[in-house]
């Protein structure tokens, strides 16, 4: 898993003007790479309860979400596409990670993602 996250994930960052045109090759390539990374995030987080939680959170949240996915989300204009992407990311997160949290709090690794959601 670590090798896949560190060596296989690549989401290019193009100027907003380039990716706003959904029919452009750059936009299509960036979308494919984003959804591939979301699929990897989902697969990594499925190992929760089997592999040590710290390892799963480091690979899934610290590396995949914060290093790759969030940068893309911040580069996508607000709107239905961004909401759909955020919903898919949230759907990957194991519910048990949030059971013992106080209301209004989140995991430290999700602080930046939560700030994005609030914006």
C-alpha positions in Angstrom: 0.0 0.0 0.0 2.8 2.4 0.9 4.5 1.8 -2.4 1.3 2.5 -4.3 0.6 5.7 -2.4 4.2 7.0 -2.8 4.9 5.9 -6.3 1.6 5.4 -8.3 -0.4 8.5 -7.3 -0.1 11.5 -9.6 -2.7 14.2 -9.9 -1.5 17.1 -12.1 -2.3 20.6 -11.1 -3.3 22.7 -14.1 -4.4 26.3 -14.0 -8.1 26.7 -13.2 -8.7 28.2 -16.6 -7.4 25.0 -18.2 -9.6 22.6 -16.1 -12.8 24.7 -16.3 -13.3 23.4 -19.8 -14.5 19.9 -19.0 -13.8 18.7 -22.6 -10.1 19.6 -22.5 -7.6 16.8 -22.4 -6.0 18.3 -19.3 -9.3 18.3 -17.5 -10.2 14.8 -18.4 -6.7 13.5 -17.4 -6.9 15.3 -14.1 -10.3 13.9 -13.4 -9.2 10.3 -14.2 -6.2 10.7 -11.9 -8.3 12.1 -9.1 -10.9 9.3 -9.2 -8.1 6.7 -9.3 -6.7 8.3 -6.2 -10.1 8.2 -4.5 -10.4 4.5 -5.3 -7.0 3.9 -3.8 -8.1 5.9 -0.7 -11.1 3.7 -0.4 -9.1 0.6 -0.7 -6.5 1.7 1.8 -9.1 2.7 4.4 -10.8 -0.7 4.0 -7.8 -2.2 5.8 -8.9 -0.4 9.0 -9.2 -3.0 11.7 -6.8 -5.3 9.9 -3.7 -3.2 9.7 -2.6 -0.9 12.5 -4.9 2.2 12.6 -1.9 4.6 12.7 -0.6 3.1 9.4 -4.0 3.3 7.7 -4.5 6.9 8.8 -1.0 7.9 7.8 -1.3 6.4 4.3 -5.0 7.3 3.7 -5.3 10.7 5.4 -1.9 12.2 5.8 -0.5 11.1 2.5 -3.4 10.5 0.0 -6.0 12.9 1.2 -3.8 15.8 2.4 -1.0 15.5 -0.1 -2.9 14.7 -3.3 -6.7 14.8 -3.1 -7.1 18.0 -1.1 -4.8 20.0 -3.5 -7.1 19.0 -6.3 -10.2 19.9 -4.4 -8.9 23.3 -3.6 -8.2 23.8 -7.3 -11.7 22.9 -8.4 -14.2 25.7 -8.6 -17.0 25.5 -6.0 -20.1 23.8 -7.3 -21.6 20.3 -7.9 -18.4 18.7 -9.1 -16.5 19.7 -5.9 -19.4 18.6 -3.7 -19.5 15.2 -5.5 -15.8 14.8 -5.0 -16.0 15.7 -1.3 -19.0 13.3 -0.8 -17.0 10.4 -2.3 -14.0 11.2 0.0 -16.2 11.3 3.1 -17.9 8.0 2.1 -14.5 6.3 2.3 -13.9 7.3 5.9 -14.5 4.5 8.5 -17.4 5.6 10.8 -15.8 4.1 13.9 -13.0 6.8 13.7 -15.7 9.4 14.7 -17.6 7.5 17.4 -15.6 8.8 20.4 -15.1 12.4 19.1 -16.8 15.3 20.8 -19.4 17.2 18.8 -17.8 19.8 16.5 -14.4 18.1 16.6 -12.6 15.9 14.0 -9.4 13.9 13.5 -6.2 16.0 13.4 -5.5 14.7 9.9 -8.9 15.9 8.7 -8.6 19.6 9.8 -7.7 21.0 6.4 -10.4 18.9 4.7 -13.0 20.1 7.2 -11.9 23.7 6.6 -12.4 23.1 2.9 -15.9 21.7 3.5 -16.8 24.7 5.6 -15.7 27.1 2.8 
